[in-house]
Amino acid sequence: MVASDLDRTLIYSAAALELTMPDTRAPRLLCVETYDHRPLSYMTEEAAALLAALAGQAVFVPATTRTPEQYRRVRLPGPPPRYAVCANGGHLLVDGESDPEWRQRVRERLTECAPLAQVRDHMLGRARPEWLLKERVADGLFAYLVVERALLPDTWVKELAAWAGPQGWSVSLQGRKIYAVPHPLTKSAAVAEVARRAGTARTLAAGDSLLDADLLRAADVAWRPAHGELADSGWQLSHVRVVPERGVLAGEAILRLMRSAVITQPGAVAPVPD
């Protein structure tokens, strides 16, 4: 099985592309998401071809913090994934529909940490109007703020994380969004459930943020780009490989390495019929 984060791992907004090469050498891009009738997220054309091939050779599982509604805006190359992990593990989509049994298991585990309303109130009580653009609750599972990064105080996220940890919550800063996510809500737990259902014996994974750390930790082999929270914090494990590329070219490099790993050990990650 191949499980990967989407935003800033495989797909990129225009602001995150990091096309630092001369314009004449820039890669051709494929738009894979529109929002309000405008293009929003991209892959290189080469990455799109790699993903389409990879999805035909392994169980490919998108593992994202996006809600199901946000995830459904993304049109990935290749066959539609049978399984997808959304809301950081809060939803397990099977053939595009949220699995009710998994949702119930998640709700039961969320009683182990502080209530969402308490965490949301704490975040909003310490936010400032000069840098807070929006606040959202995702499917009643976690909260996030959209902020003006240039005006956000350097210590604000660290102070929020120090408070949230004892409450059973994690904090992650991704682009302009500050997420507060309960500890029991993990991508790795949902991906493990997919592995059980699909009968796969080996997991490859990729991600760039602190919310991906548990997914990468649980994988047999994993990759992260040279950008993002994990890179900024210096997070590393022996089985997690760092690609030197940044931006959209990192997504292409990760997919190339994943496909190579699948081809060299096809029996270890090939899908098994239900």
ABEGO torsion letter per residue (X at the ends): XBBBBABGAABBBAAAAGBABBAAABBBBBBABBBGGBBABBBBAAAAAAAAAAAAABBBBBBBABBAAAAAABBBBEBBBABBBBGGGABBBBGGBBBAAAAAAAAAAAAABBBAAAAAAAAAAABBAAABABBBBBGGABBBBBBBAAABBAAAAAAAAAAAAAAGBBBBBBEABBBBBBAABBAAAAAAAAAAAAGBABBBBBBABAAAAAAAAABABBBBBABEAAAAAGBBBAABBBBABBEAAAAAAAAAAAAAAAAABAAAABBBBX
